[in-house]
Amino acid sequence: MSSASQGSQLFSPLDLRMVRLRNRVVVSPMQQYMAEEDGRPQAFHVQHYGRLGIGGAGLVFTEALIVAPEGRVTRHDLGIWSDDMVETLKPIVEAISAHGATPGTQLLHAGRKGSVSRPWEGYSPLITAGTADAPWQTVAASALPANPGWHVPEALDEDGIARAIEAHAMGARRAARAGFRVLDIHAAHGYLIHSFLSPLANKRTDRWGGDFEGRIAFLIAVSTAVRAEWPADLPLFVRLSCIDDQPDGWTLEQSVELARRLAAVGVDVIDCSSGGLGERTTTKQVRRPEGYQVPFAERIRKDADIPTMAVGLITTPAFAESVIAEGRADLVAIGREALMNPHWPLMAARTLGHDTDFRGWPPSWGWWLDKRARAAASSTQSST
Ligand SMILES: Cc1cc2nc3c(=O)[nH]c(=O)nc-3n(C[C@H](O)[C@H](O)[C@H](O)COP(=O)(O)O)c2cc1C
């Protein structure tokens, strides 16, 4: 490590339980919708996550893994709903770990946002019964569709709620067996857990709905059950939509209080996202400013006194560094930028003066990058 490196907070390690992340850069979970129809990975996944593993991040999350077949978004989601899927995930864990990144994964039940085609096929409800693209019955807190014209979900009854909690717990057990070291519960973006949290989607009058206590009960039960299965020495994250950003929706104040409750049941990091419920939007359709969700991470970190991860349009090394250095979050997650440039963290380390001699790179690449940089420096000197 060079002396210049000591200034970078972004590239300082972070200890969470018994896991040491080598730096604060995280690859955010991103579904690829490229799995076999039985939810198993293809060769693509090992290559894709291997590229991200080489790229220098401290923590690389896989895309969301689906905890029950009816909880898929599309027919090509990656799954963790049966014991025999554990073996299929191990090569992904190994590919991420091979160059020093910590392998993480995320558990998802899509709820009422399931049974749709892939984004590049229209991201619309499957409709053709009796074909390979037949829809399946979706479930949610209440029988309200996610968008006009989308499938009407079945409101989960007590048995269904117990099964959904158990599916998350079994997902956690399998994720640990596959070798993942960090786990994130997806409670955001309008999916099943978020449909319980938000008053816009949860119209229940039983103990799983109504006031704040009732609406958070499902996530607290899922988190408690997951924590019981997820090894005590490994950290647990929860991704929240910190605001619905809709009239009468879920608020940041509620997220702060929920974060306190989650900390009390053994959640270590709040992963701070937003939206996904109440109107049909995607991150592509709405123009947002740089780091638009960082204020949520900052507020929850300060007021709930729990580590947070910031995500959303964090694209430049200088901004990522400032988020950590100014104490606004403990981790920054990079999403789309990492898809386009899997070496974003290594590039950022160099830009910030952390890796002045390319030592973080695989030696064969670092050697010639270093040589190229020295040649460029000497030609600049000789031309001046
Ligand atoms: C292709 C794609 C797939 C995504 N899949 C997931 C996912 O599986 N789980 C999740 O929590 N967020 C998912 N997201 C959201 C990202 O993790 C991230 O929060 C979002 O893209 C904003 O970060 P960015 O501006 O750095 O891309 C996905 C985003 C994209 C673009």
The ligand as an SDF file (V2000), in Angstrom:
LIG
                    3D

 31 33  0  0  0  0  0  0  0  0999 V2000
  -30.4960   -4.5850  -14.2430 C   0  0  0  0  0  0  0  0  0  0  0  0
  -30.8100   -4.2390  -12.8160 C   0  0  0  0  0  0  0  0  0  0  0  0
  -31.1910   -5.2550  -11.9430 C   0  0  0  0  0  0  0  0  0  0  0  0
  -31.4470   -4.9630  -10.5950 C   0  0  0  0  0  0  0  0  0  0  0  0
  -31.7460   -5.9870   -9.7380 N   0  0  0  0  0  0  0  0  0  0  0  0
  -31.8290   -5.7340   -8.4030 C   0  0  0  0  0  0  0  0  0  0  0  0
  -31.9100   -6.7950   -7.4630 C   0  0  0  0  0  0  0  0  0  0  0  0
  -31.8210   -7.9870   -7.8000 O   0  0  0  0  0  0  0  0  0  0  0  0
  -32.0460   -6.4610   -6.1550 N   0  0  0  0  0  0  0  0  0  0  0  0
  -32.0770   -5.1490   -5.7300 C   0  0  0  0  0  0  0  0  0  0  0  0
  -32.2060   -4.9170   -4.5320 O   0  0  0  0  0  0  0  0  0  0  0  0
  -31.9390   -4.1470   -6.5950 N   0  0  0  0  0  0  0  0  0  0  0  0
  -31.7860   -4.4020   -7.9080 C   0  0  0  0  0  0  0  0  0  0  0  0
  -31.5510   -3.3800   -8.7790 N   0  0  0  0  0  0  0  0  0  0  0  0
  -31.3110   -2.0160   -8.2310 C   0  0  0  0  0  0  0  0  0  0  0  0
  -29.8010   -1.8110   -8.0350 C   0  0  0  0  0  0  0  0  0  0  0  0
  -29.2770   -2.6820   -7.0570 O   0  0  0  0  0  0  0  0  0  0  0  0
  -29.4840   -0.3610   -7.6210 C   0  0  0  0  0  0  0  0  0  0  0  0
  -30.0900   -0.1270   -6.3670 O   0  0  0  0  0  0  0  0  0  0  0  0
  -30.0070    0.6620   -8.6300 C   0  0  0  0  0  0  0  0  0  0  0  0
  -29.6460    0.2890   -9.9550 O   0  0  0  0  0  0  0  0  0  0  0  0
  -29.4590    2.0640   -8.3270 C   0  0  0  0  0  0  0  0  0  0  0  0
  -28.0340    2.0490   -8.3190 O   0  0  0  0  0  0  0  0  0  0  0  0
  -27.1660    2.5630   -9.6020 P   0  0  0  0  0  0  0  0  0  0  0  0
  -27.6400    3.9620   -9.9170 O   0  0  0  0  0  0  0  0  0  0  0  0
  -25.7390    2.5290   -9.1460 O   0  0  0  0  0  0  0  0  0  0  0  0
  -27.4430    1.6360  -10.7440 O   0  0  0  0  0  0  0  0  0  0  0  0
  -31.3420   -3.6370  -10.1290 C   0  0  0  0  0  0  0  0  0  0  0  0
  -30.9810   -2.6210  -11.0320 C   0  0  0  0  0  0  0  0  0  0  0  0
  -30.7020   -2.9060  -12.3490 C   0  0  0  0  0  0  0  0  0  0  0  0
  -30.2660   -1.8090  -13.2540 C   0  0  0  0  0  0  0  0  0  0  0  0
  1  2  1  0
  2  3  1  0
  2 30  2  0
  3  4  2  0
  4  5  1  0
  4 28  1  0
  5  6  2  0
  6  7  1  0
  6 13  1  0
  7  8  2  0
  7  9  1  0
  9 10  1  0
 10 11  2  0
 10 12  1  0
 12 13  2  0
 13 14  1  0
 14 15  1  0
 14 28  1  0
 15 16  1  0
 16 17  1  0
 16 18  1  0
 18 19  1  0
 18 20  1  0
 20 21  1  0
 20 22  1  0
 22 23  1  0
 23 24  1  0
 24 25  2  0
 24 26  1  0
 24 27  1  0
 28 29  2  0
 29 30  1  0
 30 31  1  0
M  END
$$$$
